[in-house]
Amino acid sequence: MDSQSPFSGSGVVPTYFVSTFYYFTPIEDPEAFKIELKQKAQEMDIKGLIIIGHEGFNTTSSSDSREKLEAWKSYFKTRFQLAELNNKDSACDKIPFLRFSVKVRPEIVTTGRPDLHLESNKVGHNHHLSPSEWDRVMKEERDQIVIIDTRNWYEYDIGTFKGALNPNIEKFTEFPQYFENQKIDKNQKILIFCTGGIRCEKGILELQERGYDNVYQLEGGILKYLEEKPHQEFEGECFVFDNRVAVDQSLQPSEKYKLCPHCGQPAAIKRECVRCDTEFLICDKCVELETKKDTCSKNCAHQWTVRPNKKGPHQLRPYELMIKPQKNKTLEQRLV
C-alpha cells in the first residue's frame, strides 16, 4: 500500500476504508436523489449514512475496498461537477457500518435555522483556518483567544483541544443560546471547531449574523487536524457517528471506548454481566443506575429484572454477527 495514501493509517492492515465529506450545493429533488443514491451504493457496494436536502449532502461512507470508495467519491464529483470534496479519509480493521442509509432532511446538519443558506463557493473561504494555521494560532496566541467546542457534551468528554470551553449541550441547536449567554465581547478573537467541519460552516453564519466578525473555524474539523497534526493541540480521542465509536490520534478505531448498551453514549467502564457473564463496557451515568449497572444489554437487564439470579446465554448483537465471518477471510480477500 502507498505510504502516502490517506488510507495508510498507522501500520495496521486496513480491512475497511472510510471517507467523510459534505458539500453545499442545490439539490432540486432530494427524494429522487435518494433513490439514485441507493441504487449507486448497491452497485458500488457502499455502506454508510448520507443526509441530503435541498442545500446539499453530508455523509460518512465506507467500503471493504479502497477502489470502490474512490469510485464512490468520483461519482459525487462528476454528479455535481466538483473539483474536490475536501474529504477526510481513514482506514480501520473494524466494520464502521452494517448497511447503507439515506435520510432526507430540511438541513444536512441540524441547526434549527433552515433559513441560513451557505453558498457552495463560500465553503472553505469563510474565516477558515487550515490545521497548520489553527495549530500556529493556538500555540502563539493562546492568551488572546477563546476556543469553543461546538459539539455535544459526550463528544467533548472523550477528547477536545487544549483549553477549549465545553458548552455542555445535548444537541447543536442549543449552541447559539450557550454562546449568547457567555456575553463575549464582539471584538474578541474566537476559534470554533467540530468533528468534520460542517457544524461550524453553519454555526459561524449565525455568529456573524449576531455581529461576531472575529470568529474562525477549523477547516476539515478535528478529523483533518488529526490527519495532519496528531499528538499536538488535540487531547484524547474524537467521537465519530459509526461503529468505531471514536478514533484515536492516528485515526484508528478506539481501543478504549464502546457504545454503552443501555443509552448509546461512549462507554469505558469495564463490568461483567450478572446474567450471561459477558465482559462489557458501560458509561459513567448508567453505571450509577441499579437496573442497568450489572447487565450487558437491554435484554439481559429485562430478563434479570423479571427473573433475578436466573443465568442465560450471551446474545450476539448485529455488529458481532457481522464481524465474525470477516475474521475468517484471508488477507487477500479482505483487501480486495
N, C-alpha and C positions, 0 to 999 in steps of 0.2 A: 504494500500500500504506500502511496506517495506520502512522505512525511510532512509535506507542506499542505496537505489537504485539511480543510476544517473538520473533516470527519476522522482525523487521525487519533484524536483522544489522547490518552496518556500512557500508551503502551499496551492496553488491553486489546484483545481481539474483538472487534465490534461485530455484533450479530444484527443489531438494528441501527438504522440511521434516522435521525430526527432533524426536522427543519421547522423553524418558527418564522413566520413572516406575515405582514399585513400591508394593505395598500388602500388609500382613499381614492376611489375612482367611481364615477357614476355607474350604477347598475340599474338599468331601466326596469327589468322584470326579475326580481330575486327568486321568485318561485320557479320560473323557467330555468334560471341558472342553477337552482338546487337540483333539478332533475339532471341537468347536464353534468354537474359535478359528481353525482352519484354514479352515473354511467362511466365517466372518466376514471374515477377512483377504482371501480370494479375492474375496468380494463387494465389499469396500471398496477393493481394490487397494492393500493394505498390504504393505510389506516390513519385515524386521527379525528380531530374535531375542527370544523370550519364554521365560523359565524359570518353570515352575509347579510347585506341590507342595501338600501339604495345608495349608501355612501361608500361601499367598498366591501372588502373581505379581510378576515383575521383568522389565522389558522396555525395550529401546530400539527404537522403531518409526519408520518413515519413509514418506513418500509424495511424489509429484510435485505434490500438490495440498494446500493448506492446509485446504481444506474437508473433504477426505477424512480427513485426520489428526484434525481436530477431531471429526468423526463417530465415529472410532475411539475417541477418549478418552471421548466421551459414552456410547458403548456400555459401557465399563467402569464408568462412574459409575452408569448405570442398572442394569447387571447385578448390581452389588454394593451398590447403594443408597448411594453415596458422595457426600458434599457436595463434595469436592475430591480431586484426585490428587497435588497438590504436584509437578507435572511440571516438568521442565527442558526448555525449547524452544530450538531454534536453526534457522537456515536456511543452506543452502550451495549451491554450484554444482558439487558433486561427488557422485556417487551413493554413498550410505552402505552400502546392502545390495543384493545381487543377487537375493535371494529371501526368503521368509518361513519361519522355522523355529521349532518349539515343542519344548522339551525338558522332560520330567517328571523331577524330581529330589527327593531327600529334603529338600533345603534350597534355597531360592530364592537364597541366597548361601552359598557353601560355607565353613563354619567348622569342620566336623568335630564339631560339637556339635548334632545334630538335636534334642537334648533341651531346648535353650534355646528357649523359645517367647516370642514377642513379641506381646502383645495389640494389636490394631489401634487401640484407643483410647489407647494409650500412645505411638504413633508421633508424633513431634513434641513430646513432653512430657517425655522422659527426659533431662534435662540438655542440651537443645538450645540452641545459640546461633545466632541469625539472622546472616546475613552482616554486618549493621551491628554487632551485639553482638560478634561474633567479631573484626571489624576494630578495634573500640574496645579490647578486651582485649589484642590483640596489640600495639597502639601504646602503651597506658597501663600495662600490667602485664608488659612483656616480660621484665624481670629477675626476675619472680616465678613464671613459668610454665614448664612443659616442654611442647613441641609435638612430637607424634609423627605421622609419616606412616604410615598403616596399609596402604599399597599395596605392590605388588611393586617390586623394585629398578629395573626398567627404566621404570616409571612415574615413580618418584622422579627418575631421571636426567634426564628431559626437562623437568621442572618441579615445583616444590613451594613451600610457604610459607617465608618468610624464617626461618631459624633452626630449621627442623624437623629432627628426628632421622630418620635413614634406617635402618630395621630390616634392610635388605638381605636381604629374604626373597623366596623364589621363589613362594610362594602364601600366602593369608591364613591358612590353618590353622597356619602357623608363627608367626604374630604373638603369640599368648599366651605361648609359650615365650620369645620375644625379650623381651617385656615383663617376664616373671618374672626373667629374667637381669639386668635393669637395677637390681634392688633399690631401686626408687624408694620414698621414704617415702610411707606411705599418706595422709598429710595434705597432700602436695604437690598443687598445682593443675595438672591435666594437660589439654591440649587434643588431641583426635584428629580426624582427617579422612580422607576418601576421595573418590572421584570424584563419586558422586551421593548419598551418604549411607547407602546400605543396609548396607555392611560395618560401619560404626560403630554402626548400630542393634543388631546382634548382638554386636559386639565389646565395647561398653560394658556389656552384660549380664554377660559373663564377667568383666570387670574389677571390676564391682560385687560379683559373687559372691565374688571374691577379697579383698574388703574395701576397694576403692578407691572412695570415695564422692565424691571431689572431681575427677571426670573429666567433661569436657564435650565434646560432639560438634558439628561444624559442620552445621547443618540445610541439607539440599539439597546438601551437598558442594561440591567445587570448582566444579562447573558453575553452581550457583546463586550462589556468591560472584562468579564472573567476570561473570555476568549483571548483578549489582548493583554490584560493586566492581572493575572492570578496572584494571590497572596500579597496584595498591595493594600489598598484602602478599604476593600470589602472584607468583612469578617463573617465567618460562619458559612452557611450554605444557602442556596437560592431555591425557594419553593417553586415547583412547576406543577401545572394542572394536568398531570397524567400519572401513570402507574409508577413512575420513578420517584414520585413524591417531592424530591429535591435533587439538585445536582451540587457536587462539591466544587472546589476551586479549579479542578481540572475538567469540569463539565461532565463528570461521571456520576451515575446514579448514586444516591446517598446510601451509605452503609449504616448510617445512624438512625434514620427516620423511616417509618412506615405510616400508613394511614391508620388512625385509630378505628378499630372495628365497630365502635359504637356511634361516634359522631363524625368521623371522616376527617378530623384535623390531624396535623402531623403528630406522631407519637414516638417517644423514645424510652419510655419506662418499661423495663422487662418484667413480665409476670408469667405465671404458669396457670393455665385454665383448670379450675377445680373440677370441671365436668369431664373434659377429654384429655387433660394433662398436656395440652399443646402449649409450647412457649410462644408468647406473643408480646407485642408492644402496645401500650395504651398511653393516652395523653395525660397530662398533669391535671386536667379537670375531671375526666371520667374516673380516674383512679381514686378520686375522693367520694365517688358515688357507690353506695353499698350494693346496689343491684347490678353494677357493671364492673367493678374493680377487679373481680376474680374470674371473669369469663372472656373467652377469646372471640366471641361473635354474638350477634343479637340472638341467634338460635340457641346457643348454649346458655345465654342469660335467661331466656324464656324458659327453657327446659329445667334449668337449675331452680328457678323460682317455683315452677309447677311441681317438680319432684326433687326436692332438696336431697343431696347426698346420693343421687342416682347417677352413676357414671354413664358415659356414652362415647361413641367414636368421633374422631375429628372429621369434619366435613370440609372437603376441599372447596375453596371459593373459585369463581370463574377464572381469576388470574392464575391460580395454582394449576387448574386443569389445562390451561393454555400453555404454560411454560414447561410443563413436564415433558411432552414429546420433543420440544426443542433441544433439550439436553442430550437426546439420543442421536441427533444428527451429526454427521461428520463435519469437520471444519470446512471442507469444500462446499458442502450443501448449505451451510449456514451463511457463507459469504457470496452465494450466487446473487 
